[in-house]
Amino acid sequence: MITPDGRPRMSALYRMQFEPTQDSWVLLYPEGMVRLNTPAAEILQRCDGRRTVDEIVAELEIAFSQASLHGDVVLFLSQALQRGWLQ
């Protein structure tokens, strides 16, 4: 469950890296690869187990000069958790 004070981190089964041939960030895992769009990559790069969800949202709002991202970020984090990308 995603909570404001939760500290999401990438699952050990996944590794995130920039793939020049795809010109995008990807998640690598034993069975394949997931190509990430820019917002997904920006969110997942901050999922290091140190930052809270609220801190991630605040950083993204500053980085993109956009307010009210909380709902979108929490929705993405919930989906990433369901897919096993996060712990």
Jmol script that loads the backbone (N, CA, C; Angstrom):
load data "model"
ATOM      1  N   MET A   1       0.841  -1.182   0.000  1.00  0.00           N
ATOM      2  CA  MET A   1       0.000   0.000   0.000  1.00  0.00           C
ATOM      3  C   MET A   1       0.891   1.252   0.000  1.00  0.00           C
ATOM      4  N   ILE A   2       0.508   2.227  -0.772  1.00  0.00           N
ATOM      5  CA  ILE A   2       1.255   3.473  -0.875  1.00  0.00           C
ATOM      6  C   ILE A   2       0.694   4.472   0.138  1.00  0.00           C
ATOM      7  N   THR A   3       1.544   4.915   1.043  1.00  0.00           N
ATOM      8  CA  THR A   3       1.156   5.896   2.048  1.00  0.00           C
ATOM      9  C   THR A   3       2.064   7.121   1.916  1.00  0.00           C
ATOM     10  N   PRO A   4       1.619   8.293   2.377  1.00  0.00           N
ATOM     11  CA  PRO A   4       2.431   9.506   2.242  1.00  0.00           C
ATOM     12  C   PRO A   4       3.811   9.399   2.881  1.00  0.00           C
ATOM     13  N   ASP A   5       3.908   8.636   3.983  1.00  0.00           N
ATOM     14  CA  ASP A   5       5.203   8.508   4.650  1.00  0.00           C
ATOM     15  C   ASP A   5       5.935   7.224   4.274  1.00  0.00           C
ATOM     16  N   GLY A   6       5.364   6.451   3.329  1.00  0.00           N
ATOM     17  CA  GLY A   6       6.034   5.242   2.843  1.00  0.00           C
ATOM     18  C   GLY A   6       7.306   5.600   2.088  1.00  0.00           C
ATOM     19  N   ARG A   7       8.244   4.695   2.075  1.00  0.00           N
ATOM     20  CA  ARG A   7       9.535   4.909   1.407  1.00  0.00           C
ATOM     21  C   ARG A   7       9.738   3.818   0.353  1.00  0.00           C
ATOM     22  N   PRO A   8       9.131   4.008  -0.826  1.00  0.00           N
ATOM     23  CA  PRO A   8       9.220   2.968  -1.851  1.00  0.00           C
ATOM     24  C   PRO A   8      10.645   2.806  -2.372  1.00  0.00           C
ATOM     25  N   ARG A   9      10.964   1.572  -2.736  1.00  0.00           N
ATOM     26  CA  ARG A   9      12.255   1.299  -3.366  1.00  0.00           C
ATOM     27  C   ARG A   9      12.067   0.229  -4.422  1.00  0.00           C
ATOM     28  N   MET A  10      12.987   0.218  -5.366  1.00  0.00           N
ATOM     29  CA  MET A  10      12.914  -0.741  -6.468  1.00  0.00           C
ATOM     30  C   MET A  10      13.062  -2.156  -5.934  1.00  0.00           C
ATOM     31  N   SER A  11      12.339  -3.067  -6.537  1.00  0.00           N
ATOM     32  CA  SER A  11      12.462  -4.477  -6.214  1.00  0.00           C
ATOM     33  C   SER A  11      13.833  -4.968  -6.672  1.00  0.00           C
ATOM     34  N   ALA A  12      14.380  -5.897  -5.950  1.00  0.00           N
ATOM     35  CA  ALA A  12      15.693  -6.461  -6.294  1.00  0.00           C
ATOM     36  C   ALA A  12      15.667  -7.201  -7.630  1.00  0.00           C
ATOM     37  N   LEU A  13      14.486  -7.569  -8.108  1.00  0.00           N
ATOM     38  CA  LEU A  13      14.371  -8.290  -9.383  1.00  0.00           C
ATOM     39  C   LEU A  13      14.511  -7.374 -10.595  1.00  0.00           C
ATOM     40  N   TYR A  14      14.454  -6.059 -10.380  1.00  0.00           N
ATOM     41  CA  TYR A  14      14.475  -5.096 -11.474  1.00  0.00           C
ATOM     42  C   TYR A  14      15.686  -4.189 -11.373  1.00  0.00           C
ATOM     43  N   ARG A  15      16.186  -3.803 -12.529  1.00  0.00           N
ATOM     44  CA  ARG A  15      17.283  -2.838 -12.590  1.00  0.00           C
ATOM     45  C   ARG A  15      16.908  -1.786 -13.612  1.00  0.00           C
ATOM     46  N   MET A  16      17.058  -0.544 -13.225  1.00  0.00           N
ATOM     47  CA  MET A  16      16.722   0.562 -14.110  1.00  0.00           C
ATOM     48  C   MET A  16      18.000   1.115 -14.724  1.00  0.00           C
ATOM     49  N   GLN A  17      17.963   1.322 -16.033  1.00  0.00           N
ATOM     50  CA  GLN A  17      19.124   1.909 -16.698  1.00  0.00           C
ATOM     51  C   GLN A  17      18.678   2.635 -17.950  1.00  0.00           C
ATOM     52  N   PHE A  18      19.523   3.584 -18.392  1.00  0.00           N
ATOM     53  CA  PHE A  18      19.241   4.286 -19.640  1.00  0.00           C
ATOM     54  C   PHE A  18      19.730   3.410 -20.784  1.00  0.00           C
ATOM     55  N   GLU A  19      18.888   3.197 -21.767  1.00  0.00           N
ATOM     56  CA  GLU A  19      19.208   2.362 -22.922  1.00  0.00           C
ATOM     57  C   GLU A  19      19.348   3.264 -24.143  1.00  0.00           C
ATOM     58  N   PRO A  20      20.590   3.521 -24.589  1.00  0.00           N
ATOM     59  CA  PRO A  20      20.803   4.427 -25.722  1.00  0.00           C
ATOM     60  C   PRO A  20      20.076   3.999 -26.996  1.00  0.00           C
ATOM     61  N   THR A  21      20.008   2.708 -27.259  1.00  0.00           N
ATOM     62  CA  THR A  21      19.342   2.264 -28.487  1.00  0.00           C
ATOM     63  C   THR A  21      17.841   2.536 -28.448  1.00  0.00           C
ATOM     64  N   GLN A  22      17.266   2.560 -27.244  1.00  0.00           N
ATOM     65  CA  GLN A  22      15.845   2.880 -27.078  1.00  0.00           C
ATOM     66  C   GLN A  22      15.641   4.386 -26.871  1.00  0.00           C
ATOM     67  N   ASP A  23      16.741   5.082 -26.580  1.00  0.00           N
ATOM     68  CA  ASP A  23      16.715   6.500 -26.220  1.00  0.00           C
ATOM     69  C   ASP A  23      15.730   6.749 -25.081  1.00  0.00           C
ATOM     70  N   SER A  24      15.751   5.840 -24.101  1.00  0.00           N
ATOM     71  CA  SER A  24      14.864   5.980 -22.953  1.00  0.00           C
ATOM     72  C   SER A  24      15.375   5.125 -21.797  1.00  0.00           C
ATOM     73  N   TRP A  25      14.783   5.377 -20.640  1.00  0.00           N
ATOM     74  CA  TRP A  25      15.051   4.546 -19.472  1.00  0.00           C
ATOM     75  C   TRP A  25      14.242   3.271 -19.588  1.00  0.00           C
ATOM     76  N   VAL A  26      14.818   2.181 -19.102  1.00  0.00           N
ATOM     77  CA  VAL A  26      14.139   0.886 -19.129  1.00  0.00           C
ATOM     78  C   VAL A  26      14.303   0.197 -17.775  1.00  0.00           C
ATOM     79  N   LEU A  27      13.394  -0.709 -17.514  1.00  0.00           N
ATOM     80  CA  LEU A  27      13.516  -1.617 -16.380  1.00  0.00           C
ATOM     81  C   LEU A  27      13.898  -2.968 -16.950  1.00  0.00           C
ATOM     82  N   LEU A  28      15.003  -3.487 -16.492  1.00  0.00           N
ATOM     83  CA  LEU A  28      15.444  -4.808 -16.928  1.00  0.00           C
ATOM     84  C   LEU A  28      15.096  -5.821 -15.848  1.00  0.00           C
ATOM     85  N   TYR A  29      14.660  -6.987 -16.282  1.00  0.00           N
ATOM     86  CA  TYR A  29      14.369  -8.073 -15.361  1.00  0.00           C
ATOM     87  C   TYR A  29      14.660  -9.374 -16.083  1.00  0.00           C
ATOM     88  N   PRO A  30      14.747 -10.503 -15.363  1.00  0.00           N
ATOM     89  CA  PRO A  30      15.192 -11.747 -15.998  1.00  0.00           C
ATOM     90  C   PRO A  30      14.429 -12.151 -17.263  1.00  0.00           C
ATOM     91  N   GLU A  31      13.144 -11.851 -17.332  1.00  0.00           N
ATOM     92  CA  GLU A  31      12.349 -12.272 -18.488  1.00  0.00           C
ATOM     93  C   GLU A  31      12.262 -11.229 -19.588  1.00  0.00           C
ATOM     94  N   GLY A  32      12.810 -10.032 -19.382  1.00  0.00           N
ATOM     95  CA  GLY A  32      12.683  -9.034 -20.428  1.00  0.00           C
ATOM     96  C   GLY A  32      13.002  -7.619 -19.994  1.00  0.00           C
ATOM     97  N   MET A  33      12.272  -6.694 -20.598  1.00  0.00           N
ATOM     98  CA  MET A  33      12.544  -5.283 -20.409  1.00  0.00           C
ATOM     99  C   MET A  33      11.236  -4.498 -20.525  1.00  0.00           C
ATOM    100  N   VAL A  34      11.112  -3.440 -19.743  1.00  0.00           N
ATOM    101  CA  VAL A  34       9.980  -2.528 -19.818  1.00  0.00           C
ATOM    102  C   VAL A  34      10.529  -1.157 -20.168  1.00  0.00           C
ATOM    103  N   ARG A  35      10.062  -0.586 -21.270  1.00  0.00           N
ATOM    104  CA  ARG A  35      10.473   0.762 -21.653  1.00  0.00           C
ATOM    105  C   ARG A  35       9.620   1.760 -20.881  1.00  0.00           C
ATOM    106  N   LEU A  36      10.278   2.735 -20.240  1.00  0.00           N
ATOM    107  CA  LEU A  36       9.582   3.701 -19.405  1.00  0.00           C
ATOM    108  C   LEU A  36       9.430   5.038 -20.122  1.00  0.00           C
ATOM    109  N   ASN A  37       8.293   5.678 -19.923  1.00  0.00           N
ATOM    110  CA  ASN A  37       8.175   7.050 -20.413  1.00  0.00           C
ATOM    111  C   ASN A  37       8.881   7.970 -19.414  1.00  0.00           C
ATOM    112  N   THR A  38       9.034   9.224 -19.757  1.00  0.00           N
ATOM    113  CA  THR A  38       9.801  10.156 -18.928  1.00  0.00           C
ATOM    114  C   THR A  38       9.228  10.314 -17.524  1.00  0.00           C
ATOM    115  N   PRO A  39       7.917  10.529 -17.367  1.00  0.00           N
ATOM    116  CA  PRO A  39       7.398  10.659 -15.993  1.00  0.00           C
ATOM    117  C   PRO A  39       7.646   9.406 -15.146  1.00  0.00           C
ATOM    118  N   ALA A  40       7.449   8.238 -15.725  1.00  0.00           N
ATOM    119  CA  ALA A  40       7.683   6.994 -14.975  1.00  0.00           C
ATOM    120  C   ALA A  40       9.138   6.891 -14.540  1.00  0.00           C
ATOM    121  N   ALA A  41      10.053   7.211 -15.440  1.00  0.00           N
ATOM    122  CA  ALA A  41      11.479   7.152 -15.105  1.00  0.00           C
ATOM    123  C   ALA A  41      11.818   8.151 -14.003  1.00  0.00           C
ATOM    124  N   GLU A  42      11.260   9.358 -14.081  1.00  0.00           N
ATOM    125  CA  GLU A  42      11.533  10.368 -13.064  1.00  0.00           C
ATOM    126  C   GLU A  42      11.035   9.919 -11.691  1.00  0.00           C
ATOM    127  N   ILE A  43       9.879   9.291 -11.655  1.00  0.00           N
ATOM    128  CA  ILE A  43       9.340   8.808 -10.384  1.00  0.00           C
ATOM    129  C   ILE A  43      10.202   7.666  -9.854  1.00  0.00           C
ATOM    130  N   LEU A  44      10.468   6.672 -10.683  1.00  0.00           N
ATOM    131  CA  LEU A  44      11.211   5.497 -10.229  1.00  0.00           C
ATOM    132  C   LEU A  44      12.645   5.821  -9.824  1.00  0.00           C
ATOM    133  N   GLN A  45      13.257   6.804 -10.453  1.00  0.00           N
ATOM    134  CA  GLN A  45      14.609   7.189 -10.059  1.00  0.00           C
ATOM    135  C   GLN A  45      14.660   7.684  -8.626  1.00  0.00           C
ATOM    136  N   ARG A  46      13.550   8.160  -8.132  1.00  0.00           N
ATOM    137  CA  ARG A  46      13.491   8.690  -6.771  1.00  0.00           C
ATOM    138  C   ARG A  46      13.068   7.632  -5.744  1.00  0.00           C
ATOM    139  N   CYS A  47      12.722   6.450  -6.201  1.00  0.00           N
ATOM    140  CA  CYS A  47      12.299   5.368  -5.311  1.00  0.00           C
ATOM    141  C   CYS A  47      13.530   4.606  -4.822  1.00  0.00           C
ATOM    142  N   ASP A  48      14.205   5.211  -3.841  1.00  0.00           N
ATOM    143  CA  ASP A  48      15.467   4.667  -3.344  1.00  0.00           C
ATOM    144  C   ASP A  48      15.370   4.131  -1.920  1.00  0.00           C
ATOM    145  N   GLY A  49      14.166   4.141  -1.357  1.00  0.00           N
ATOM    146  CA  GLY A  49      13.979   3.669   0.003  1.00  0.00           C
ATOM    147  C   GLY A  49      14.313   4.706   1.059  1.00  0.00           C
ATOM    148  N   ARG A  50      14.818   5.838   0.654  1.00  0.00           N
ATOM    149  CA  ARG A  50      15.142   6.926   1.592  1.00  0.00           C
ATOM    150  C   ARG A  50      14.076   8.011   1.562  1.00  0.00           C
ATOM    151  N   ARG A  51      13.576   8.327   0.381  1.00  0.00           N
ATOM    152  CA  ARG A  51      12.581   9.391   0.234  1.00  0.00           C
ATOM    153  C   ARG A  51      11.180   8.851   0.531  1.00  0.00           C
ATOM    154  N   THR A  52      10.376   9.697   1.186  1.00  0.00           N
ATOM    155  CA  THR A  52       8.970   9.334   1.378  1.00  0.00           C
ATOM    156  C   THR A  52       8.206   9.667   0.096  1.00  0.00           C
ATOM    157  N   VAL A  53       7.002   9.161   0.025  1.00  0.00           N
ATOM    158  CA  VAL A  53       6.146   9.471  -1.124  1.00  0.00           C
ATOM    159  C   VAL A  53       5.932  10.981  -1.212  1.00  0.00           C
ATOM    160  N   ASP A  54       5.676  11.614  -0.079  1.00  0.00           N
ATOM    161  CA  ASP A  54       5.471  13.066  -0.088  1.00  0.00           C
ATOM    162  C   ASP A  54       6.720  13.809  -0.563  1.00  0.00           C
ATOM    163  N   GLU A  55       7.897  13.342  -0.197  1.00  0.00           N
ATOM    164  CA  GLU A  55       9.138  13.970  -0.656  1.00  0.00           C
ATOM    165  C   GLU A  55       9.327  13.785  -2.160  1.00  0.00           C
ATOM    166  N   ILE A  56       8.991  12.603  -2.657  1.00  0.00           N
ATOM    167  CA  ILE A  56       9.078  12.341  -4.104  1.00  0.00           C
ATOM    168  C   ILE A  56       8.157  13.294  -4.857  1.00  0.00           C
ATOM    169  N   VAL A  57       6.924  13.422  -4.375  1.00  0.00           N
ATOM    170  CA  VAL A  57       5.958  14.318  -5.019  1.00  0.00           C
ATOM    171  C   VAL A  57       6.479  15.752  -5.013  1.00  0.00           C
ATOM    172  N   ALA A  58       6.986  16.199  -3.877  1.00  0.00           N
ATOM    173  CA  ALA A  58       7.488  17.576  -3.767  1.00  0.00           C
ATOM    174  C   ALA A  58       8.639  17.814  -4.743  1.00  0.00           C
ATOM    175  N   GLU A  59       9.561  16.860  -4.845  1.00  0.00           N
ATOM    176  CA  GLU A  59      10.676  16.996  -5.782  1.00  0.00           C
ATOM    177  C   GLU A  59      10.192  17.078  -7.227  1.00  0.00           C
ATOM    178  N   LEU A  60       9.217  16.256  -7.560  1.00  0.00           N
ATOM    179  CA  LEU A  60       8.691  16.254  -8.929  1.00  0.00           C
ATOM    180  C   LEU A  60       7.946  17.548  -9.245  1.00  0.00           C
ATOM    181  N   GLU A  61       7.203  18.061  -8.289  1.00  0.00           N
ATOM    182  CA  GLU A  61       6.489  19.318  -8.506  1.00  0.00           C
ATOM    183  C   GLU A  61       7.468  20.461  -8.757  1.00  0.00           C
ATOM    184  N   ILE A  62       8.595  20.439  -8.071  1.00  0.00           N
ATOM    185  CA  ILE A  62       9.633  21.456  -8.301  1.00  0.00           C
ATOM    186  C   ILE A  62      10.310  21.215  -9.651  1.00  0.00           C
ATOM    187  N   ALA A  63      10.691  19.972  -9.921  1.00  0.00           N
ATOM    188  CA  ALA A  63      11.415  19.649 -11.159  1.00  0.00           C
ATOM    189  C   ALA A  63      10.606  19.990 -12.405  1.00  0.00           C
ATOM    190  N   PHE A  64       9.289  19.784 -12.344  1.00  0.00           N
ATOM    191  CA  PHE A  64       8.441  20.017 -13.510  1.00  0.00           C
ATOM    192  C   PHE A  64       7.649  21.316 -13.423  1.00  0.00           C
ATOM    193  N   SER A  65       7.899  22.108 -12.376  1.00  0.00           N
ATOM    194  CA  SER A  65       7.177  23.366 -12.164  1.00  0.00           C
ATOM    195  C   SER A  65       5.674  23.167 -12.311  1.00  0.00           C
ATOM    196  N   GLN A  66       5.184  22.157 -11.626  1.00  0.00           N
ATOM    197  CA  GLN A  66       3.766  21.819 -11.728  1.00  0.00           C
ATOM    198  C   GLN A  66       3.258  21.404 -10.351  1.00  0.00           C
ATOM    199  N   ALA A  67       2.133  21.943  -9.965  1.00  0.00           N
ATOM    200  CA  ALA A  67       1.533  21.604  -8.675  1.00  0.00           C
ATOM    201  C   ALA A  67       0.533  20.458  -8.838  1.00  0.00           C
ATOM    202  N   SER A  68       0.114  19.932  -7.736  1.00  0.00           N
ATOM    203  CA  SER A  68      -0.955  18.923  -7.695  1.00  0.00           C
ATOM    204  C   SER A  68      -0.604  17.633  -8.421  1.00  0.00           C
ATOM    205  N   LEU A  69       0.604  17.137  -8.246  1.00  0.00           N
ATOM    206  CA  LEU A  69       0.996  15.867  -8.871  1.00  0.00           C
ATOM    207  C   LEU A  69       0.755  14.664  -7.957  1.00  0.00           C
ATOM    208  N   HIS A  70       0.343  14.918  -6.729  1.00  0.00           N
ATOM    209  CA  HIS A  70       0.236  13.839  -5.746  1.00  0.00           C
ATOM    210  C   HIS A  70      -0.611  12.674  -6.239  1.00  0.00           C
ATOM    211  N   GLY A  71      -1.789  12.955  -6.745  1.00  0.00           N
ATOM    212  CA  GLY A  71      -2.684  11.882  -7.197  1.00  0.00           C
ATOM    213  C   GLY A  71      -2.081  11.045  -8.312  1.00  0.00           C
ATOM    214  N   ASP A  72      -1.466  11.702  -9.285  1.00  0.00           N
ATOM    215  CA  ASP A  72      -0.860  10.976 -10.408  1.00  0.00           C
ATOM    216  C   ASP A  72       0.320  10.126  -9.952  1.00  0.00           C
ATOM    217  N   VAL A  73       1.134  10.681  -9.054  1.00  0.00           N
ATOM    218  CA  VAL A  73       2.310   9.943  -8.576  1.00  0.00           C
ATOM    219  C   VAL A  73       1.871   8.732  -7.759  1.00  0.00           C
ATOM    220  N   VAL A  74       0.911   8.915  -6.870  1.00  0.00           N
ATOM    221  CA  VAL A  74       0.429   7.800  -6.047  1.00  0.00           C
ATOM    222  C   VAL A  74      -0.206   6.721  -6.920  1.00  0.00           C
ATOM    223  N   LEU A  75      -0.952   7.116  -7.938  1.00  0.00           N
ATOM    224  CA  LEU A  75      -1.545   6.137  -8.850  1.00  0.00           C
ATOM    225  C   LEU A  75      -0.446   5.328  -9.548  1.00  0.00           C
ATOM    226  N   PHE A  76       0.580   6.015 -10.062  1.00  0.00           N
ATOM    227  CA  PHE A  76       1.678   5.300 -10.720  1.00  0.00           C
ATOM    228  C   PHE A  76       2.396   4.377  -9.733  1.00  0.00           C
ATOM    229  N   LEU A  77       2.694   4.872  -8.532  1.00  0.00           N
ATOM    230  CA  LEU A  77       3.386   4.045  -7.545  1.00  0.00           C
ATOM    231  C   LEU A  77       2.563   2.816  -7.178  1.00  0.00           C
ATOM    232  N   SER A  78       1.253   2.971  -7.072  1.00  0.00           N
ATOM    233  CA  SER A  78       0.377   1.834  -6.776  1.00  0.00           C
ATOM    234  C   SER A  78       0.441   0.791  -7.886  1.00  0.00           C
ATOM    235  N   GLN A  79       0.422   1.255  -9.124  1.00  0.00           N
ATOM    236  CA  GLN A  79       0.516   0.332 -10.259  1.00  0.00           C
ATOM    237  C   GLN A  79       1.879  -0.346 -10.311  1.00  0.00           C
ATOM    238  N   ALA A  80       2.936   0.420 -10.029  1.00  0.00           N
ATOM    239  CA  ALA A  80       4.289  -0.149 -10.021  1.00  0.00           C
ATOM    240  C   ALA A  80       4.429  -1.198  -8.917  1.00  0.00           C
ATOM    241  N   LEU A  81       3.809  -0.937  -7.772  1.00  0.00           N
ATOM    242  CA  LEU A  81       3.830  -1.897  -6.674  1.00  0.00           C
ATOM    243  C   LEU A  81       3.093  -3.174  -7.064  1.00  0.00           C
ATOM    244  N   GLN A  82       1.944  -3.041  -7.707  1.00  0.00           N
ATOM    245  CA  GLN A  82       1.175  -4.211  -8.157  1.00  0.00           C
ATOM    246  C   GLN A  82       1.960  -5.025  -9.185  1.00  0.00           C
ATOM    247  N   ARG A  83       2.742  -4.372 -10.005  1.00  0.00           N
ATOM    248  CA  ARG A  83       3.534  -5.065 -11.027  1.00  0.00           C
ATOM    249  C   ARG A  83       4.809  -5.685 -10.458  1.00  0.00           C
ATOM    250  N   GLY A  84       5.100  -5.385  -9.191  1.00  0.00           N
ATOM    251  CA  GLY A  84       6.280  -5.949  -8.555  1.00  0.00           C
ATOM    252  C   GLY A  84       7.550  -5.133  -8.771  1.00  0.00           C
ATOM    253  N   TRP A  85       7.420  -3.942  -9.356  1.00  0.00           N
ATOM    254  CA  TRP A  85       8.592  -3.103  -9.600  1.00  0.00           C
ATOM    255  C   TRP A  85       9.121  -2.505  -8.305  1.00  0.00           C
ATOM    256  N   LEU A  86       8.244  -2.327  -7.334  1.00  0.00           N
ATOM    257  CA  LEU A  86       8.600  -1.684  -6.051  1.00  0.00           C
ATOM    258  C   LEU A  86       8.361  -2.614  -4.888  1.00  0.00           C
ATOM    259  N   GLN A  87       9.062  -2.311  -3.827  1.00  0.00           N
ATOM    260  CA  GLN A  87       8.849  -3.028  -2.555  1.00  0.00           C
ATOM    261  C   GLN A  87       8.304  -2.044  -1.553  1.00  0.00           C
TER     262      GLN A  87
END
end "model"
wireframe off; spacefill off
backbone 0.3
color backbone group
